[in-house]
């Protein structure tokens, strides 16, 4: 990574005229975003000191927690996570914040990460039980929360899963779509990744309207309702939840009169004014 590289990316994004808006993802910091911001107004998630909403990781974690509540409600009949055993794979920005929220809820944490210092921190701050990376997927737990890289549910790992719910922040948790059906056949409820991990995106998208943290937080909290809707569609149609999530997404797209309305009318003025402040 370098400032020159990010600024070059910013110049290219500017040529797209708003068809793409950049934000953080894995391995990207608010400092990196600022380098991009120097060259384009089509950027969200910059540091608060530069007019952005800051690191979106806490909001991603909050959304995962809400989706997890909906799953626990379906499986165990309660929205409380107190006493639940939650195995968190990956203690990066989102994984750490998720552990903090789960600890506040009274959950029993089992954690792992490739960075020993991150594991020690979670054990010290949250009383988490540490296990080796190759143990986490087969550990007995109520909820498995993949918060690292994707494809963790695959032909090799699936037979060893000993959880009732898979709900985490990682992208592409399923190695292939068919693994969603395999989870359902094993009686494991899966919270589709692009739904449950949308909190950070929801938060930075609020900048397009002139950022309001309270409004953004309320929108992130609705992830629980989205997961409930997906579970309902799954039951209605007799399909796994990953297929139900796609169905819900397609239904929402179909309700929009034209794709052009997704692009026009966005209040980019907020972004432009922020750029002028740099």
Backbone torsions as a table, in degrees:
resi	resn	phi	psi	omega
1	UNK	NA	145.7	176.3
2	UNK	-155.4	157.6	177.2
3	UNK	-60.0	-41.2	-178.6
4	UNK	-61.1	-40.7	-179.6
5	UNK	-65.5	-45.2	-179.2
6	UNK	-67.1	-37.1	178.5
7	UNK	-67.9	-35.4	175.5
8	UNK	-63.0	-42.1	176.4
9	UNK	-60.9	-42.2	179.4
10	UNK	-60.2	-40.7	179.4
11	UNK	-64.4	-38.0	178.5
12	UNK	-67.9	-44.3	180.0
13	UNK	-59.2	-36.6	179.2
14	UNK	-60.9	-34.1	-179.2
15	UNK	-68.8	-17.6	-179.1
16	UNK	-80.3	-10.3	172.7
17	UNK	63.8	29.1	177.3
18	UNK	98.5	-1.1	177.5
19	UNK	-70.2	-17.9	176.3
20	UNK	-138.6	133.9	177.5
21	UNK	-120.4	127.3	-173.2
22	UNK	-92.9	149.6	175.7
23	UNK	-151.8	177.4	-179.1
24	UNK	-66.9	154.5	167.3
25	UNK	-148.9	-165.2	-175.8
26	UNK	-54.9	128.0	175.6
27	UNK	82.2	4.2	-178.4
28	UNK	-112.7	137.1	-178.5
29	UNK	-110.0	170.5	175.8
30	UNK	-64.7	-28.4	175.8
31	UNK	-65.0	-41.1	176.5
32	UNK	-62.4	-41.6	179.6
33	UNK	-61.8	-36.9	179.7
34	UNK	-63.5	-38.8	177.6
35	UNK	-59.4	-40.7	177.6
36	UNK	-66.2	-40.4	-175.9
37	UNK	-62.2	-26.8	178.0
38	UNK	-61.2	-29.6	-173.3
39	UNK	-104.1	-15.3	-176.9
40	UNK	-147.8	149.5	175.6
41	UNK	-88.8	-9.0	-175.8
42	UNK	-90.1	65.7	-177.6
43	UNK	-147.5	140.9	176.6
44	UNK	-131.6	160.8	179.0
45	UNK	88.2	15.4	176.7
46	UNK	-71.0	166.5	178.8
47	UNK	-59.8	150.7	-179.2
48	UNK	-56.6	-35.9	-178.8
49	UNK	-65.8	-15.9	177.6
50	UNK	-111.2	21.2	173.7
51	UNK	88.0	5.4	179.5
52	UNK	-95.6	-173.9	179.7
53	UNK	-95.6	-2.7	176.7
54	UNK	85.1	-167.4	-177.9
55	UNK	-58.1	121.4	-178.5
56	UNK	-82.4	-4.7	-173.9
57	UNK	-55.8	-43.3	179.1
58	UNK	-60.3	-31.7	179.6
59	UNK	-76.6	-34.0	173.6
60	UNK	-61.4	-45.4	179.3
61	UNK	-62.1	-40.6	179.0
62	UNK	-61.9	-41.6	178.3
63	UNK	-64.5	-40.1	177.1
64	UNK	-61.4	-42.6	178.8
65	UNK	-59.6	-43.1	-179.3
66	UNK	-66.0	-42.1	177.1
67	UNK	-64.4	-36.7	177.6
68	UNK	-63.1	-40.2	177.4
69	UNK	-57.5	-45.2	-178.9
70	UNK	-62.2	-38.1	179.4
71	UNK	-69.5	-43.2	179.0
72	UNK	-63.0	-37.3	177.1
73	UNK	-61.4	-42.3	-179.4
74	UNK	-67.8	-41.8	-173.4
75	UNK	-85.7	-41.0	-173.0
76	UNK	-113.0	-4.3	176.3
77	UNK	77.9	20.8	178.8
78	UNK	-149.5	149.8	175.9
79	UNK	-92.2	-3.5	-179.7
80	UNK	-80.9	138.6	176.5
81	UNK	-102.6	5.5	-179.8
82	UNK	-61.3	126.6	179.2
83	UNK	83.3	-9.0	179.6
84	UNK	-71.6	141.4	175.9
85	UNK	-90.2	115.6	-177.6
86	UNK	-118.9	121.5	179.1
87	UNK	-98.2	115.5	-176.3
88	UNK	-105.1	117.8	178.0
89	UNK	-99.2	106.3	179.8
90	UNK	106.4	120.4	-176.0
91	UNK	-120.3	42.0	173.2
92	UNK	-75.1	-155.6	-176.8
93	UNK	-55.6	-51.8	-176.3
94	UNK	-72.0	-45.6	-178.7
95	UNK	-58.4	-40.7	179.0
96	UNK	-63.9	-48.5	-179.0
97	UNK	-64.6	-34.5	176.9
98	UNK	-64.6	-42.4	177.3
99	UNK	-60.3	-40.5	178.6
100	UNK	-60.4	-46.3	-179.7
101	UNK	-65.8	-41.6	179.7
102	UNK	-66.0	-37.8	177.2
103	UNK	-62.3	-41.9	178.0
104	UNK	-64.1	-27.7	178.7
105	UNK	-80.7	-11.9	-179.0
106	UNK	90.0	17.6	178.2
107	UNK	-75.1	155.4	174.2
108	UNK	-94.1	118.4	-171.8
109	UNK	-98.8	136.8	170.9
110	UNK	-123.8	125.6	-170.7
111	UNK	-133.2	158.2	171.6
112	UNK	-153.8	156.6	176.7
113	UNK	-165.3	155.1	177.4
114	UNK	-70.7	-21.3	178.0
115	UNK	-93.5	112.4	-177.5
116	UNK	-60.5	-33.4	-179.1
117	UNK	-64.7	-36.0	178.6
118	UNK	-67.4	-37.8	178.3
119	UNK	-67.0	-44.1	179.1
120	UNK	-61.4	-39.1	179.7
121	UNK	-62.7	-45.4	-179.9
122	UNK	-65.7	-37.9	178.7
123	UNK	-65.6	-40.7	-178.3
124	UNK	-72.0	-46.0	-173.6
125	UNK	-81.1	-31.8	-172.0
126	UNK	-120.3	1.7	-178.3
127	UNK	66.0	27.4	-176.8
128	UNK	-72.9	147.1	173.3
129	UNK	-85.6	127.5	-178.5
130	UNK	-94.2	136.6	174.7
131	UNK	-132.4	165.1	178.9
132	UNK	-72.6	152.4	-179.3
133	UNK	-54.4	-35.3	-178.1
134	UNK	-81.6	0.9	178.8
135	UNK	-100.4	-25.3	-165.7
136	UNK	-61.8	-36.0	-175.1
137	UNK	-73.9	-20.8	-178.6
138	UNK	-108.9	8.2	-179.4
139	UNK	-73.8	137.5	175.7
140	UNK	-65.3	127.0	-179.0
141	UNK	-160.9	166.6	174.6
142	UNK	-80.9	-43.2	-176.8
143	UNK	-130.5	130.0	171.0
144	UNK	-101.7	123.4	-177.4
145	UNK	-115.8	92.4	175.8
146	UNK	-71.8	118.2	-178.1
147	UNK	-128.3	26.8	177.7
148	UNK	-117.8	-129.0	179.3
149	UNK	-87.7	174.7	-170.1
150	UNK	-89.5	-170.8	177.4
151	UNK	60.5	31.5	-178.7
152	UNK	-79.1	-22.8	174.9
153	UNK	-97.6	105.9	-175.7
154	UNK	-143.3	-177.3	-177.3
155	UNK	-59.2	-32.8	-177.1
156	UNK	-78.5	-41.6	-174.1
157	UNK	-87.4	-27.1	-171.7
158	UNK	-57.5	-43.6	-178.9
159	UNK	-62.2	-23.5	-176.9
160	UNK	-92.6	-4.0	-178.7
161	UNK	-64.0	133.9	-179.1
162	UNK	-129.5	44.8	-180.0
163	UNK	-120.7	168.3	175.2
164	UNK	-102.2	-21.2	-175.6
165	UNK	-139.8	140.7	169.4
166	UNK	-116.1	114.9	-175.8
167	UNK	-153.0	104.0	-178.8
168	UNK	-148.4	-177.2	-173.7
169	UNK	-93.1	-9.3	-177.1
170	UNK	-63.4	148.3	173.0
171	UNK	-83.6	149.8	173.7
172	UNK	52.9	51.7	-179.2
173	UNK	-59.3	-39.7	179.4
174	UNK	-82.2	129.6	177.0
175	UNK	-63.6	-40.2	175.6
176	UNK	-139.9	157.0	-178.2
177	UNK	-57.5	-34.8	-177.7
178	UNK	-62.9	-18.9	179.2
179	UNK	-72.1	-19.0	173.2
180	UNK	-66.0	-42.6	177.0
181	UNK	-66.2	-37.9	179.5
182	UNK	-63.6	-38.8	176.3
183	UNK	-62.5	-46.2	-179.2
184	UNK	-60.2	-40.0	179.5
185	UNK	-64.3	-27.4	178.4
186	UNK	-89.0	1.9	179.4
187	UNK	76.6	24.5	179.5
188	UNK	-105.4	123.6	-179.6
189	UNK	-83.9	126.8	-178.5
190	UNK	-109.0	126.7	173.8
191	UNK	-92.0	109.7	-175.1
192	UNK	-53.1	134.5	-170.1
193	UNK	-58.7	-47.5	-173.4
194	UNK	-72.6	-8.2	174.2
195	UNK	-91.4	-52.5	-172.9
196	UNK	-72.9	-24.7	-178.2
197	UNK	-100.1	18.2	-174.5
198	UNK	-82.0	-4.0	-173.7
199	UNK	-58.8	-42.3	179.6
200	UNK	-64.1	-41.3	178.7
201	UNK	-66.4	-41.7	177.6
202	UNK	-59.2	-40.9	-178.5
203	UNK	-64.8	-50.5	-177.4
204	UNK	-69.7	-29.7	178.0
205	UNK	-64.2	-25.5	179.0
206	UNK	-63.7	-22.0	177.6
207	UNK	-60.8	-26.3	-178.7
208	UNK	-66.5	-17.4	178.6
209	UNK	-105.8	4.1	-172.1
210	UNK	91.1	100.2	-164.1
211	UNK	-56.5	131.7	175.3
212	UNK	-134.6	108.9	-173.4
213	UNK	-61.4	-38.9	-179.4
214	UNK	-63.8	-44.4	179.0
215	UNK	-63.6	-44.0	179.9
216	UNK	-61.5	-41.9	-179.5
217	UNK	-63.0	-42.2	178.5
218	UNK	-60.6	-39.4	179.7
219	UNK	-67.6	-38.7	177.9
220	UNK	-64.1	-38.4	-179.6
221	UNK	-61.4	-24.1	-178.8
222	UNK	-72.8	-6.7	177.0
223	UNK	-57.6	-33.8	177.1
224	UNK	-58.3	-42.5	179.3
225	UNK	-66.2	-37.4	178.2
226	UNK	-63.2	-42.3	179.1
227	UNK	-65.6	-39.1	176.9
228	UNK	-61.8	-40.4	178.6
229	UNK	-62.9	-40.0	179.6
230	UNK	-65.7	-41.8	177.6
231	UNK	-62.0	-40.2	179.4
232	UNK	-64.6	-42.2	177.9
233	UNK	-64.8	-39.8	178.5
234	UNK	-57.7	-43.7	178.6
235	UNK	-69.8	-42.1	-177.6
236	UNK	-62.3	-44.1	-173.7
237	UNK	-97.5	-6.3	-178.7
238	UNK	65.3	40.1	-178.8
239	UNK	-125.1	158.5	176.4
240	UNK	-66.1	160.9	-173.1
241	UNK	-65.8	-29.7	177.8
242	UNK	-66.2	-35.7	175.7
243	UNK	-71.1	-39.5	178.4
244	UNK	-62.2	-37.5	178.5
245	UNK	-63.7	-42.3	177.5
246	UNK	-63.2	-38.8	178.5
247	UNK	-61.7	-45.5	179.3
248	UNK	-62.6	-41.9	179.4
249	UNK	-62.3	-43.4	-179.9
250	UNK	-66.6	-36.3	177.5
251	UNK	-63.3	-39.5	-179.7
252	UNK	-70.0	-38.9	177.9
253	UNK	-64.3	-41.4	-179.2
254	UNK	-64.2	-26.0	-179.1
255	UNK	-76.3	-11.2	179.3
256	UNK	-88.8	129.6	-173.0
257	UNK	-63.3	-34.0	176.9
258	UNK	-156.3	148.1	179.0
259	UNK	-63.4	-23.7	-179.3
260	UNK	-61.4	-31.7	-179.1
261	UNK	-67.9	-19.9	175.7
262	UNK	-70.3	-24.8	-172.2
263	UNK	-104.0	-39.2	-176.8
264	UNK	-82.9	153.8	175.8
265	UNK	84.6	-1.2	176.4
266	UNK	-66.8	134.9	-177.5
267	UNK	-77.6	71.4	-178.9
268	UNK	-69.4	-9.9	179.8
269	UNK	-56.4	-36.1	178.3
270	UNK	-59.9	-43.7	-179.4
271	UNK	-67.7	-40.2	-179.1
272	UNK	-64.6	-42.9	179.8
273	UNK	-64.2	-36.4	178.6
274	UNK	-63.9	-40.7	-179.8
275	UNK	-61.9	-38.3	-178.6
276	UNK	-66.7	-19.6	179.4
277	UNK	-80.8	-17.7	-174.1
278	UNK	-69.4	NA	NA
